[in-house]
Amino acid sequence: MKEKSLTIAYRIYTIDELSTADAELIEAAREATYRSYAPYSRFSVGAAVRLADGTLLSGSNQENAAYPSGLCAERTTLFYANSRYPELPVMTLAIAARGTDGAFLAQPIPPCGACRQVMLEVQHRHQYPLRILLYGTAGIYEVSRVEDLLPFTFDESFL
């Protein structure tokens, strides 16, 4: 038997340490949480992306009484970006969340597995690493590529 381990590299920033562009993207994700439709979970998530030409887009989670008919903020945003601007790579994705008390979470929230898989497909589609910023009031995590969030990836090479 062999035993191996995986490690990922990520950076933790305060909001003041971010570039102006990254702070703007985080703010767009935070603002998107207020457009969330989350009457059941009361857990509001916002996402924002910056495209290769500098275009900034955002989206939020959209729930439905018939679970699982809703959609996460990350997928809402990425699907919109790819349908509206199919030729432009998504450079950076920022995610922010407010808990059931309405306050932003102290610790960054990671994307769910389905969103990670979509993020991987977006990265493969454009052949460009998708950078991820996960917002929390106690710190912002920067992940350089989707594989760091989704090791042992499933992609078109298995089909």
ChimeraX commands (.cxc) that place a marker at each C-alpha (Angstrom):
marker #1 position 0.00,0.00,0.00 radius 0.5
marker #1 position 1.11,3.54,-0.73 radius 0.5
marker #1 position -0.08,6.60,1.06 radius 0.5
marker #1 position 0.07,10.02,-0.48 radius 0.5
marker #1 position -1.23,13.40,0.52 radius 0.5
marker #1 position -2.39,16.49,-1.30 radius 0.5
marker #1 position -1.69,20.06,-0.33 radius 0.5
marker #1 position -2.92,23.24,-1.91 radius 0.5
marker #1 position -1.36,26.64,-1.97 radius 0.5
marker #1 position -3.51,29.65,-1.24 radius 0.5
marker #1 position -2.97,33.15,0.02 radius 0.5
marker #1 position -4.94,35.02,2.67 radius 0.5
marker #1 position -5.41,38.77,2.27 radius 0.5
marker #1 position -7.14,41.54,4.12 radius 0.5
marker #1 position -9.33,43.78,1.98 radius 0.5
marker #1 position -6.69,46.54,2.23 radius 0.5
marker #1 position -4.03,44.25,0.75 radius 0.5
marker #1 position -5.99,43.56,-2.45 radius 0.5
marker #1 position -5.44,45.35,-5.72 radius 0.5
marker #1 position -8.06,47.91,-6.68 radius 0.5
marker #1 position -9.43,45.51,-9.31 radius 0.5
marker #1 position -9.74,42.63,-6.83 radius 0.5
marker #1 position -11.35,44.85,-4.19 radius 0.5
marker #1 position -13.85,46.00,-6.82 radius 0.5
marker #1 position -14.63,42.38,-7.71 radius 0.5
marker #1 position -15.12,41.45,-4.04 radius 0.5
marker #1 position -17.47,44.41,-3.62 radius 0.5
marker #1 position -19.49,43.29,-6.65 radius 0.5
marker #1 position -19.84,39.80,-5.11 radius 0.5
marker #1 position -20.87,41.33,-1.77 radius 0.5
marker #1 position -23.46,43.54,-3.49 radius 0.5
marker #1 position -24.82,40.55,-5.41 radius 0.5
marker #1 position -25.76,38.86,-2.13 radius 0.5
marker #1 position -28.49,41.48,-1.75 radius 0.5
marker #1 position -30.06,40.30,-5.02 radius 0.5
marker #1 position -30.15,36.70,-3.83 radius 0.5
marker #1 position -33.50,34.92,-3.76 radius 0.5
marker #1 position -33.11,32.72,-0.67 radius 0.5
marker #1 position -36.48,32.59,1.13 radius 0.5
marker #1 position -35.92,29.00,2.32 radius 0.5
marker #1 position -32.32,28.87,3.50 radius 0.5
marker #1 position -31.94,32.61,4.18 radius 0.5
marker #1 position -28.32,32.06,3.11 radius 0.5
marker #1 position -27.43,34.68,0.49 radius 0.5
marker #1 position -24.49,34.11,-1.81 radius 0.5
marker #1 position -23.11,36.47,-4.44 radius 0.5
marker #1 position -20.50,35.89,-7.10 radius 0.5
marker #1 position -18.74,38.21,-9.52 radius 0.5
marker #1 position -16.37,37.58,-12.41 radius 0.5
marker #1 position -13.89,39.66,-14.31 radius 0.5
marker #1 position -13.50,38.71,-17.97 radius 0.5
marker #1 position -10.34,39.02,-20.04 radius 0.5
marker #1 position -11.41,42.38,-21.44 radius 0.5
marker #1 position -12.12,43.78,-17.96 radius 0.5
marker #1 position -15.91,43.29,-18.07 radius 0.5
marker #1 position -17.35,42.66,-14.63 radius 0.5
marker #1 position -20.51,40.54,-14.18 radius 0.5
marker #1 position -22.26,39.28,-11.06 radius 0.5
marker #1 position -24.99,36.89,-9.97 radius 0.5
marker #1 position -26.57,35.43,-6.87 radius 0.5
marker #1 position -28.09,32.21,-5.63 radius 0.5
marker #1 position -31.70,31.61,-6.68 radius 0.5
marker #1 position -33.72,29.13,-4.62 radius 0.5
marker #1 position -36.89,27.27,-5.47 radius 0.5
marker #1 position -39.41,25.46,-3.28 radius 0.5
marker #1 position -38.87,22.40,-5.47 radius 0.5
marker #1 position -35.33,21.55,-4.40 radius 0.5
marker #1 position -32.96,21.14,-6.24 radius 0.5
marker #1 position -34.39,23.45,-8.89 radius 0.5
marker #1 position -32.47,26.46,-7.57 radius 0.5
marker #1 position -29.01,27.48,-8.64 radius 0.5
marker #1 position -25.88,28.61,-6.82 radius 0.5
marker #1 position -24.44,32.09,-7.32 radius 0.5
marker #1 position -21.25,30.75,-8.88 radius 0.5
marker #1 position -23.06,28.81,-11.60 radius 0.5
marker #1 position -25.57,31.62,-12.22 radius 0.5
marker #1 position -22.67,33.99,-12.81 radius 0.5
marker #1 position -20.45,31.66,-14.84 radius 0.5
marker #1 position -23.30,30.49,-17.08 radius 0.5
marker #1 position -24.31,34.09,-17.73 radius 0.5
marker #1 position -20.71,35.08,-18.52 radius 0.5
marker #1 position -20.27,32.19,-20.94 radius 0.5
marker #1 position -23.63,32.72,-22.65 radius 0.5
marker #1 position -23.23,36.50,-22.98 radius 0.5
marker #1 position -19.48,36.58,-23.77 radius 0.5
marker #1 position -18.57,33.06,-25.00 radius 0.5
marker #1 position -15.26,34.15,-26.51 radius 0.5
marker #1 position -13.91,35.86,-23.38 radius 0.5
marker #1 position -12.09,33.87,-20.71 radius 0.5
marker #1 position -13.17,34.31,-17.11 radius 0.5
marker #1 position -10.05,35.53,-15.34 radius 0.5
marker #1 position -11.20,35.76,-11.72 radius 0.5
marker #1 position -14.27,34.64,-9.78 radius 0.5
marker #1 position -15.10,36.19,-6.39 radius 0.5
marker #1 position -17.59,34.67,-3.94 radius 0.5
marker #1 position -19.19,36.23,-0.84 radius 0.5
marker #1 position -21.95,35.02,1.49 radius 0.5
marker #1 position -24.22,36.33,4.21 radius 0.5
marker #1 position -25.53,33.95,6.85 radius 0.5
marker #1 position -29.06,33.56,8.16 radius 0.5
marker #1 position -28.49,36.55,10.45 radius 0.5
marker #1 position -27.82,38.76,7.40 radius 0.5
marker #1 position -24.16,39.38,8.28 radius 0.5
marker #1 position -21.26,38.52,6.01 radius 0.5
marker #1 position -19.47,35.36,7.11 radius 0.5
marker #1 position -16.19,35.74,8.95 radius 0.5
marker #1 position -14.62,32.76,7.20 radius 0.5
marker #1 position -14.72,32.47,3.40 radius 0.5
marker #1 position -17.29,30.05,2.02 radius 0.5
marker #1 position -16.01,27.47,-0.45 radius 0.5
marker #1 position -18.04,26.60,-3.55 radius 0.5
marker #1 position -20.05,23.36,-3.61 radius 0.5
marker #1 position -18.91,20.38,-5.66 radius 0.5
marker #1 position -21.24,21.10,-8.58 radius 0.5
marker #1 position -19.92,24.67,-8.80 radius 0.5
marker #1 position -16.34,23.43,-8.65 radius 0.5
marker #1 position -17.03,21.12,-11.59 radius 0.5
marker #1 position -18.53,24.00,-13.60 radius 0.5
marker #1 position -15.54,26.17,-12.70 radius 0.5
marker #1 position -13.25,23.44,-14.01 radius 0.5
marker #1 position -15.18,23.30,-17.29 radius 0.5
marker #1 position -14.95,27.09,-17.67 radius 0.5
marker #1 position -11.21,26.89,-17.11 radius 0.5
marker #1 position -10.84,24.07,-19.67 radius 0.5
marker #1 position -13.10,25.85,-22.15 radius 0.5
marker #1 position -10.87,28.90,-22.26 radius 0.5
marker #1 position -7.55,27.16,-21.61 radius 0.5
marker #1 position -6.75,29.74,-18.96 radius 0.5
marker #1 position -6.42,29.25,-15.18 radius 0.5
marker #1 position -9.49,30.50,-13.32 radius 0.5
marker #1 position -8.42,32.41,-10.23 radius 0.5
marker #1 position -10.81,32.35,-7.26 radius 0.5
marker #1 position -11.27,34.86,-4.43 radius 0.5
marker #1 position -13.28,33.65,-1.43 radius 0.5
marker #1 position -14.45,36.53,0.75 radius 0.5
marker #1 position -14.74,36.47,4.53 radius 0.5
marker #1 position -14.62,39.41,6.92 radius 0.5
marker #1 position -11.66,37.78,8.70 radius 0.5
marker #1 position -9.73,37.26,5.47 radius 0.5
marker #1 position -9.94,36.68,1.74 radius 0.5
marker #1 position -8.56,33.46,0.29 radius 0.5
marker #1 position -6.96,33.53,-3.15 radius 0.5
marker #1 position -6.78,30.22,-5.02 radius 0.5
marker #1 position -4.80,30.29,-8.28 radius 0.5
marker #1 position -6.62,27.56,-10.20 radius 0.5
marker #1 position -9.64,25.31,-9.92 radius 0.5
marker #1 position -7.60,22.10,-9.49 radius 0.5
marker #1 position -6.57,23.36,-6.06 radius 0.5
marker #1 position -10.25,23.26,-5.03 radius 0.5
marker #1 position -11.07,20.11,-6.99 radius 0.5
marker #1 position -8.25,17.56,-6.99 radius 0.5
marker #1 position -8.73,14.34,-9.00 radius 0.5
marker #1 position -10.71,16.29,-11.58 radius 0.5
marker #1 position -13.20,14.74,-13.97 radius 0.5
marker #1 position -12.97,16.29,-17.41 radius 0.5
marker #1 position -13.43,15.55,-21.10 radius 0.5
marker #1 position -10.37,13.28,-21.16 radius 0.5
marker #1 position -12.44,10.58,-19.41 radius 0.5
marker #1 position -15.22,10.66,-22.01 radius 0.5
marker link #1:1,2 radius 0.2
marker link #1:2,3 radius 0.2
marker link #1:3,4 radius 0.2
marker link #1:4,5 radius 0.2
marker link #1:5,6 radius 0.2
marker link #1:6,7 radius 0.2
marker link #1:7,8 radius 0.2
marker link #1:8,9 radius 0.2
marker link #1:9,10 radius 0.2
marker link #1:10,11 radius 0.2
marker link #1:11,12 radius 0.2
marker link #1:12,13 radius 0.2
marker link #1:13,14 radius 0.2
marker link #1:14,15 radius 0.2
marker link #1:15,16 radius 0.2
marker link #1:16,17 radius 0.2
marker link #1:17,18 radius 0.2
marker link #1:18,19 radius 0.2
marker link #1:19,20 radius 0.2
marker link #1:20,21 radius 0.2
marker link #1:21,22 radius 0.2
marker link #1:22,23 radius 0.2
marker link #1:23,24 radius 0.2
marker link #1:24,25 radius 0.2
marker link #1:25,26 radius 0.2
marker link #1:26,27 radius 0.2
marker link #1:27,28 radius 0.2
marker link #1:28,29 radius 0.2
marker link #1:29,30 radius 0.2
marker link #1:30,31 radius 0.2
marker link #1:31,32 radius 0.2
marker link #1:32,33 radius 0.2
marker link #1:33,34 radius 0.2
marker link #1:34,35 radius 0.2
marker link #1:35,36 radius 0.2
marker link #1:36,37 radius 0.2
marker link #1:37,38 radius 0.2
marker link #1:38,39 radius 0.2
marker link #1:39,40 radius 0.2
marker link #1:40,41 radius 0.2
marker link #1:41,42 radius 0.2
marker link #1:42,43 radius 0.2
marker link #1:43,44 radius 0.2
marker link #1:44,45 radius 0.2
marker link #1:45,46 radius 0.2
marker link #1:46,47 radius 0.2
marker link #1:47,48 radius 0.2
marker link #1:48,49 radius 0.2
marker link #1:49,50 radius 0.2
marker link #1:50,51 radius 0.2
marker link #1:51,52 radius 0.2
marker link #1:52,53 radius 0.2
marker link #1:53,54 radius 0.2
marker link #1:54,55 radius 0.2
marker link #1:55,56 radius 0.2
marker link #1:56,57 radius 0.2
marker link #1:57,58 radius 0.2
marker link #1:58,59 radius 0.2
marker link #1:59,60 radius 0.2
marker link #1:60,61 radius 0.2
marker link #1:61,62 radius 0.2
marker link #1:62,63 radius 0.2
marker link #1:63,64 radius 0.2
marker link #1:64,65 radius 0.2
marker link #1:65,66 radius 0.2
marker link #1:66,67 radius 0.2
marker link #1:67,68 radius 0.2
marker link #1:68,69 radius 0.2
marker link #1:69,70 radius 0.2
marker link #1:70,71 radius 0.2
marker link #1:71,72 radius 0.2
marker link #1:72,73 radius 0.2
marker link #1:73,74 radius 0.2
marker link #1:74,75 radius 0.2
marker link #1:75,76 radius 0.2
marker link #1:76,77 radius 0.2
marker link #1:77,78 radius 0.2
marker link #1:78,79 radius 0.2
marker link #1:79,80 radius 0.2
marker link #1:80,81 radius 0.2
marker link #1:81,82 radius 0.2
marker link #1:82,83 radius 0.2
marker link #1:83,84 radius 0.2
marker link #1:84,85 radius 0.2
marker link #1:85,86 radius 0.2
marker link #1:86,87 radius 0.2
marker link #1:87,88 radius 0.2
marker link #1:88,89 radius 0.2
marker link #1:89,90 radius 0.2
marker link #1:90,91 radius 0.2
marker link #1:91,92 radius 0.2
marker link #1:92,93 radius 0.2
marker link #1:93,94 radius 0.2
marker link #1:94,95 radius 0.2
marker link #1:95,96 radius 0.2
marker link #1:96,97 radius 0.2
marker link #1:97,98 radius 0.2
marker link #1:98,99 radius 0.2
marker link #1:99,100 radius 0.2
marker link #1:100,101 radius 0.2
marker link #1:101,102 radius 0.2
marker link #1:102,103 radius 0.2
marker link #1:103,104 radius 0.2
marker link #1:104,105 radius 0.2
marker link #1:105,106 radius 0.2
marker link #1:106,107 radius 0.2
marker link #1:107,108 radius 0.2
marker link #1:108,109 radius 0.2
marker link #1:109,110 radius 0.2
marker link #1:110,111 radius 0.2
marker link #1:111,112 radius 0.2
marker link #1:112,113 radius 0.2
marker link #1:113,114 radius 0.2
marker link #1:114,115 radius 0.2
marker link #1:115,116 radius 0.2
marker link #1:116,117 radius 0.2
marker link #1:117,118 radius 0.2
marker link #1:118,119 radius 0.2
marker link #1:119,120 radius 0.2
marker link #1:120,121 radius 0.2
marker link #1:121,122 radius 0.2
marker link #1:122,123 radius 0.2
marker link #1:123,124 radius 0.2
marker link #1:124,125 radius 0.2
marker link #1:125,126 radius 0.2
marker link #1:126,127 radius 0.2
marker link #1:127,128 radius 0.2
marker link #1:128,129 radius 0.2
marker link #1:129,130 radius 0.2
marker link #1:130,131 radius 0.2
marker link #1:131,132 radius 0.2
marker link #1:132,133 radius 0.2
marker link #1:133,134 radius 0.2
marker link #1:134,135 radius 0.2
marker link #1:135,136 radius 0.2
marker link #1:136,137 radius 0.2
marker link #1:137,138 radius 0.2
marker link #1:138,139 radius 0.2
marker link #1:139,140 radius 0.2
marker link #1:140,141 radius 0.2
marker link #1:141,142 radius 0.2
marker link #1:142,143 radius 0.2
marker link #1:143,144 radius 0.2
marker link #1:144,145 radius 0.2
marker link #1:145,146 radius 0.2
marker link #1:146,147 radius 0.2
marker link #1:147,148 radius 0.2
marker link #1:148,149 radius 0.2
marker link #1:149,150 radius 0.2
marker link #1:150,151 radius 0.2
marker link #1:151,152 radius 0.2
marker link #1:152,153 radius 0.2
marker link #1:153,154 radius 0.2
marker link #1:154,155 radius 0.2
marker link #1:155,156 radius 0.2
marker link #1:156,157 radius 0.2
marker link #1:157,158 radius 0.2
marker link #1:158,159 radius 0.2
view
